[in-house]
């Protein structure tokens, strides 16, 4: 009987603690990609706005009240996109389902030592299909379509934000 009460009390305490946990405020988002390193000119043109577009996609996934700006205290998100993966996807992938957007994600904070994270994130097109516009025909998409581009960025951004502490 005592064990059941103790377990119930602990469960309530853990749920309450999780509900009270504050979401990480975000000070900045920075995406880097050496687009000039992509040897295929068509691929380089297609991914040309990747840095600003991915920064915007990540920011759009974060609740506006969490974006504190450069003057505030919060975490910094830095993404270094793997240009080789972008180039390889463009040059060798014949099936869009095999395409990937890969990047090293680092989250740091100058004021909160618990807000550090670093990982490689790889998003495949199969992860991005749910972000296609309603009615989009997957069989007609090409690697240079705007719908493909937007879906890949959205999938990547959602994974980054879902992993924030």
Buried (B, 14 or more C-beta within 10 A) or exposed (E): EEEEEEEEEEEEEEEEEEEEEEEBBBBBBEBBBEBEEBEBEEBBEBBEBBBEBBBBBBBEBBEEEBBBEEEEEBBBBBBBBBBEBBBBBBEEBEEBEEBBBBBBBBBBBEEBEEBEBEEEBBBBBBBBBEBBEEEBEBEEBEBEBEBBBBBBBBBBBBBBBEEBE
